[in-house]
Amino acid sequence: MLQKILNQQRKVENKPKTILVGLWNPQPKYINTRHNIGADILFSYSQKNNLKIDLDNSGQFQFGKFEIINHEILLVIPMTSMNNSGQGLKSFLINENIKDFNLLVIHDDIDLAFGRFRLKKGISDGGHNGIKSLDSALGTNDYWRLKIGLGRPPTSQDPADYVLSKFNNDQTEEVEFIIEDSMEIIDLFFKDIEFAIKKASERRIIDVV
């Protein structure tokens, strides 16, 4: 009987773990801004899967977990600022004693056209401070990233101000579709990564600026 329990415990412990991280600035003044699209997607994804996300006692992160296709999925929302996202994720990994995991980070990308997606692994930070922080905390960039295109700002607007501003009226309605499509890509990620990469690269938005 004891051996059966131990075997079941090992089976649970050996189940592949995938951590989904959504990047954002948690301060109220940044709610619904462009820079927060990564976390907004994960909040919607948690609702889709009827998953409750709880704030850890440390205040460093929110998290929740569920199972899909024989994988243990952990949703993590760092509660640190965007530029210190790595601190929030590292605190989670230490708190949960997680060492072996697959990682998918969802975040905005100013150099990608609005509404375009890219699903890639092991690439440069592209100047994104949240990704820089994660790379530093993890000591590697060998993880998956789902990049959500914001498009470049008008030449008269500072890029930092642009990402910290809300989507314009023409874009707001499209953001709902972006969130829906990104959740589909996340689901595909667990089933067939190559197909998820293909679907992500094929997504296009036309005449929405």
C-alpha distance (Angstrom), angle and dihedral (degrees) to the residues before:
residue distance angle dihedral
M1 . . .
L2 3.81 . .
Q3 3.80 90.9 .
K4 3.80 90.3 51.9
I5 3.81 90.5 53.1
L6 3.81 91.2 47.8
N7 3.80 91.0 49.6
Q8 3.80 90.8 50.9
Q9 3.80 89.9 48.9
R10 3.81 91.5 51.4
K11 3.79 89.7 48.9
V12 3.81 90.4 55.2
E13 3.81 92.6 44.5
N14 3.81 91.5 49.6
K15 3.79 94.1 50.2
P16 3.83 108.8 118.1
K17 3.80 112.4 -100.0
T18 3.79 123.0 -147.1
I19 3.78 119.9 -173.4
L20 3.79 118.5 -154.9
V21 3.80 113.9 -160.1
G22 3.80 125.1 -170.4
L23 3.79 116.8 -163.3
W24 3.79 124.2 -141.5
N25 3.79 148.6 126.9
P26 3.83 105.2 -98.2
Q27 3.80 96.7 -158.5
P28 3.84 111.9 115.0
K29 3.80 93.5 -120.8
Y30 3.81 89.8 64.0
I31 3.81 97.2 51.7
N32 3.84 112.2 131.0
T33 3.80 93.5 8.3
R34 3.79 122.8 139.4
H35 3.80 93.6 -108.0
N36 3.82 90.4 59.6
I37 3.80 98.0 58.7
G38 3.83 92.2 106.9
A39 3.80 94.4 59.1
D40 3.81 91.6 38.9
I41 3.80 88.5 58.6
L42 3.80 92.6 51.1
F43 3.80 92.9 47.3
S44 3.81 87.9 54.2
Y45 3.80 90.3 45.2
S46 3.80 90.7 53.3
Q47 3.81 90.5 51.7
K48 3.80 90.6 48.6
N49 3.80 89.6 55.1
N50 3.83 94.5 40.8
L51 3.78 88.9 -117.5
K52 3.78 122.6 157.9
I53 3.80 114.3 -141.5
D54 3.81 114.0 -153.3
L55 3.78 130.9 -162.2
D56 3.80 111.3 -119.6
N57 3.80 117.7 -124.1
S58 3.80 89.4 -113.5
G59 3.80 90.5 61.6
Q60 3.80 88.6 -134.5
F61 3.80 98.2 110.9
Q62 3.79 148.0 -0.1
F63 3.78 118.5 -131.5
G64 3.77 146.1 172.0
K65 3.79 135.8 172.9
F66 3.77 141.4 -150.6
E67 3.80 139.6 156.8
I68 3.78 128.6 -106.1
I69 3.81 128.7 170.5
N70 3.81 91.3 -9.0
H71 3.81 91.8 -53.6
E72 3.78 127.1 118.5
I73 3.80 106.1 -130.8
L74 3.79 120.0 -158.8
L75 3.80 118.4 -167.7
V76 3.79 113.4 -156.1
I77 3.80 127.5 -174.1
P78 3.83 111.4 -175.9
M79 3.80 111.9 -136.9
T80 3.78 92.7 -157.8
S81 3.79 119.9 94.3
M82 3.80 118.1 -78.1
N83 3.80 90.7 -101.8
N84 3.83 90.6 55.3
S85 3.80 98.0 43.6
G86 3.79 91.1 125.7
Q87 3.79 90.6 61.8
G88 3.80 91.2 57.7
L89 3.81 93.8 47.7
K90 3.80 93.3 45.4
S91 3.81 90.2 50.7
F92 3.81 88.8 53.2
L93 3.82 93.4 49.3
I94 3.80 91.7 49.8
N95 3.80 93.5 44.6
E96 3.82 92.7 50.7
N97 3.83 93.9 36.8
I98 3.81 91.2 -127.1
K99 3.79 117.7 163.6
D100 3.80 105.7 151.2
F101 3.80 114.9 55.4
N102 3.78 147.2 125.1
L103 3.81 115.1 -119.2
L104 3.79 132.3 -151.5
V105 3.81 117.3 -179.8
I106 3.81 120.1 -165.6
H107 3.79 115.2 -155.8
D108 3.79 146.5 144.6
D109 3.81 124.0 -91.4
I110 3.79 120.9 -159.1
D111 3.81 92.9 -168.1
L112 3.79 93.0 57.8
A113 3.81 118.3 82.0
F114 3.79 115.6 -102.2
G115 3.79 111.1 -80.7
R116 3.80 95.8 10.7
F117 3.81 120.1 125.2
R118 3.78 133.2 -152.9
L119 3.81 125.5 -172.7
K120 3.80 110.2 -164.8
K121 3.78 142.1 148.9
G122 3.80 133.5 -142.0
I123 3.79 98.6 8.9
S124 3.81 133.1 141.6
D125 3.80 121.2 -82.6
G126 3.81 90.8 -111.2
G127 3.79 90.2 -143.6
H128 3.82 93.1 -60.8
N129 3.81 106.9 143.7
G130 3.79 94.0 -155.5
I131 3.80 90.5 55.8
K132 3.81 90.8 45.1
S133 3.80 88.3 56.0
L134 3.81 92.5 49.4
D135 3.81 92.3 47.8
S136 3.79 89.9 51.6
A137 3.81 94.9 46.8
L138 3.81 93.9 46.4
G139 3.79 95.8 38.3
T140 3.80 89.7 -132.6
N141 3.79 144.0 62.3
D142 3.81 92.2 -147.9
Y143 3.79 96.4 120.8
W144 3.79 137.9 95.6
R145 3.79 123.3 -90.9
L146 3.78 129.6 -168.5
K147 3.79 104.3 -157.0
I148 3.80 118.4 -158.4
G149 3.80 114.1 -156.4
L150 3.79 119.1 -125.3
G151 3.78 97.1 172.2
R152 3.78 124.8 -133.7
P153 3.81 120.6 -62.6
P154 3.80 122.9 -116.0
T155 3.79 110.8 -78.8
S156 3.80 89.3 -109.8
Q157 3.82 93.8 57.8
D158 3.78 125.8 79.9
P159 3.83 110.6 -120.6
A160 3.82 91.2 -130.9
D161 3.80 91.0 55.1
Y162 3.80 90.3 45.0
V163 3.81 96.6 56.8
L164 3.80 91.1 44.9
S165 3.81 92.2 53.5
K166 3.79 128.5 84.1
F167 3.80 124.1 -99.7
N168 3.79 113.3 -89.7
N169 3.81 121.4 -110.8
D170 3.81 94.5 -95.6
Q171 3.80 91.1 53.1
T172 3.81 100.4 42.2
E173 3.81 95.8 79.2
E174 3.80 91.5 45.6
V175 3.81 91.0 53.3
E176 3.81 88.5 69.7
F177 3.81 89.4 58.6
I178 3.80 90.9 44.9
I179 3.79 89.8 55.9
E180 3.82 92.2 46.8
D181 3.80 93.0 49.0
S182 3.79 93.5 45.0
M183 3.81 90.1 54.3
E184 3.80 88.4 53.2
I185 3.81 89.5 52.7
I186 3.81 90.2 50.8
D187 3.81 90.9 52.7
L188 3.81 90.1 48.5
F189 3.81 89.4 50.0
F190 3.81 89.2 67.9
K191 3.81 93.6 47.4
D192 3.80 106.5 37.4
I193 3.80 120.2 -3.6
E194 3.80 95.1 -169.4
F195 3.80 91.2 53.4
A196 3.81 90.0 46.3
I197 3.82 89.6 53.5
K198 3.80 90.2 50.7
K199 3.80 94.2 47.8
A200 3.79 91.6 47.4
S201 3.80 93.4 51.6
E202 3.81 92.2 48.3
R203 3.80 95.3 57.3
R204 3.80 113.0 110.3
I205 3.77 136.6 174.9
I206 3.79 116.4 -158.8
D207 3.80 127.2 -159.2
V208 3.79 96.1 -3.8
V209 3.80 110.4 120.3
